[in-house]
Amino acid sequence: MAGHCDMEVDARGLNCPLPILRAKKALATMEAGQVLRVLATDPGSVKDFAAFAKQTGNELMSHGSLAGEDDGAFEFYLRRKP
């Protein structure tokens, strides 16, 4: 889902828990309904972001691998909870 986002966090090259912590910090500065895009290379981030969304009530709108990226990056779109 290459779509609209209000803010982006580049957490490529960072290992757990740093991508989640960066996302949490960014979401705290955003308004309800705004969308955060996170880029991460940690393979565990797929499960981490699903669990994070479930625990915090923020919506994990989509996630997937970035086609053509040599670093194996994943992207996540999270909508800030109301």
CORRAHU-V691918 format. One record per pair of residues at least 12 apart in sequence whose ideal C-beta (glycine too) atoms are under 8 Angstrom apart, sorted by the first residue. I is the first residue (numbers start at 1). J is the second residue. If there is no record, write none. Layout:
((I:J) (I:J))
This chain:
((1:61) (1:62) (1:64) (1:77) (3:35) (3:77) (4:35) (5:35) (5:36) (5:37) (5:77) (6:30) (6:34) (6:35) (6:36) (7:26) (7:29) (7:30) (7:34) (7:35) (7:36) (7:37) (8:36) (8:37) (8:38) (8:39) (9:22) (9:23) (9:26) (9:36) (9:37) (9:38) (9:39) (10:39) (11:23) (11:38) (11:39) (11:40) (11:41) (11:42) (11:45) (12:39) (12:40) (12:41) (12:71) (12:73) (13:41) (13:71) (14:40) (14:41) (14:42) (15:42) (16:42) (16:44) (16:45) (16:48) (17:48) (19:38) (19:40) (19:42) (19:45) (19:48) (19:49) (20:45) (20:48) (20:49) (20:52) (22:38) (23:36) (23:38) (23:49) (23:52) (23:76) (23:78) (24:52) (24:56) (27:56) (27:58) (27:78) (27:80) (30:80) (31:80) (32:80) (32:81) (32:82) (33:79) (33:80) (33:82) (34:79) (34:80) (35:61) (35:77) (35:78) (35:79) (35:80) (36:77) (36:78) (36:79) (36:80) (37:75) (37:76) (37:77) (38:75) (38:76) (38:77) (38:78) (39:66) (39:73) (39:74) (39:75) (40:73) (40:74) (40:75) (40:76) (41:71) (41:72) (41:73) (41:74) (43:72) (45:74) (45:76) (46:63) (46:74) (49:63) (49:76) (49:78) (50:63) (53:78) (56:81) (57:81) (58:78) (58:79) (58:80) (58:81) (59:78) (59:79) (59:81) (60:76) (60:77) (60:78) (61:77) (61:78) (61:79) (62:76) (62:77) (63:75) (63:76) (63:77))
